[in-house]
């Protein structure tokens, strides 16, 4: 099952994000190689700077998804003010899905 994490950065935490970005991206690449990452990317403020993240992972349970997300270097660095994790059904434009199905 897919789980979407909606993560909101703490105020004035851009430097934490910048400093941690290389290890965060390496972690996402590991998840992707293991078939556990569906998609990920930052939310942007009006100034174009990151304000949070959307990360969608494949996991057996909500607890398993939360455990995967807790290992993200951004989470470990304390970047996020809030993280909301929800089961998610990719319905439209899912990669690998037949067109018009």
N, C-alpha and C positions, 0 to 999 in steps of 0.2 A: 504494500500500500504506500501511496505517496503522502508525505507530510510537508506542509509549508510552514516555514518559520518566518514570521514578520518581526524583524529586529529593529528597534529604534535606538540610535546612538545617544549616549549621555550628552548633555550640552557641553560645548567647548572641548570635545574629545577627538577632534580631527587629527591631532598629532598622534594619539594612540592608534588610530586607524592607519595612518601613514607608516608609523614605525612597525606595525604588526602585519602589514599587507603582504610582504613576501612569504611569511610562514603561513598566513591564512590561505593564500593562493596555492601553496604547496599542499596544504591539507585538502583543499577542494580537489586538486588533481589526484590525490590518493583516493578520495571518495569516488571520483569519476572512474578511475582505473578499476576500482572494486565493484563498479556497477551500482553504487549507492547514491550518486548525485544525478538529479534530473536537470536542474538548472540553478543558477545563482547570479546575483548581481546587486549593486547598490541602488538604494533610493537616492534621489538627488533633490536638494533644496532649490529655491528660485535662483540662487547664485551659482548653481551647477555643481556644488560641492556635496559629497556624500553625507547623508543624514541617517542612514540605516541600511539594512540588507534584507533581501528576499532570498532564502535558501530552501530549495525543495529536495528532500531526500527520500530514498526508498528504504522502508524499514518494516519489520513484522508487526510492531506495536507502537503506540504513542510513546511509551517509556523508552523503547529502543531508539526511536527518532530523537527524543530529548537527550539521550546518552550520546548519540552521534554529534548532535549540535553542541553539547557541553564541551566536547573535545576541540571545537574550533578555536584556533588561537585568538580570534577576536573575543570570544566569550571568556576565555581564560585570562585575557588582558583586562577584562572589566569594561570593555567598550560600550556594551549595551545597557541602556536604562530599563528597557523592557524587551522580552522575547515572548511572542505568542505563537504556539505551535498548534496547527489544526490539520486534521485529515483532509486531503485534497484530491479531487478527481479531475484529471487532465482530460477534458472533453473535446476541445476544438484545437486543431493544428498540432496534435500530438505527433511527434516524430515517429515514423514507422507505421502510422495508421493509414489505411487505404483512403484515398481521396474520395469524397462523396459517400462514405460509409455511414 
